[in-house]
């Protein structure tokens, strides 16, 4: 068995301080999350969709929500904070719910084009459009501004609204295809 490395020794020396700091950080993120979800995300998405979208706020592991126009929609918006992502920022992502669904959807050229065109106009994804080779079609990372919580939450809300427009367009496109 090897000795602890210097960095591991440093962690051990500061274990109590680091543990307390993490608990405080998670407590503050929890307060930010409740405000973000209840006062910013949910009202914005309801206003956009002119109806009650399907919103799932993960109560078992706070810090993540998923949003769809309807409960069984294949494309969804996901918002996470560092407690879930294990990264030091908020993440706003556009997902397809499974690899088989992604393959089926990526073969529907009219829907892909509509989503890629809208993504480009909203500045979602890269220059090549959405990533049709992965169930995570696009992602945006929002840095936490420790001294500006309202600005941080505003940036997360703004990104979520842009991404949700793609979820709404997917719903509209697939509804038109089923009707036509």
C-alpha angles and dihedrals in degrees: 000000000000128000119254114272120243092258091050089051090051089052091050091050091052098035096120094046093047092047092051091046091052092049091050092046092050091047091053092045089052090056091047091048094053091051093043094051101038102035104029116019103037096046092045093051093046090050092048096049095041086223140058106287120204105267122182118190109190104235095177092057107021118210100062134084134172125206131196134163089237131015096248098044115134097216119061145173117236125192121189137176128210093273089069103027095044086221126111097249144052116268126209112191140176112217140183107216098235144006094247090051090049091053091049093046094046089059091059097088097184093054092043090052093048091050094044092049092049091045090053092050091048093044092240116148125358132308090276090058126239121355102252093179095068135050087236099073095181141354136192123193118209118201118228111243100206094198096041110051094160091054091048092050091045091055091049091049092048092051092046091052091051092048093045089057086065091050089052092048091051090052092048092047095049092044090053091048092052092046094046 
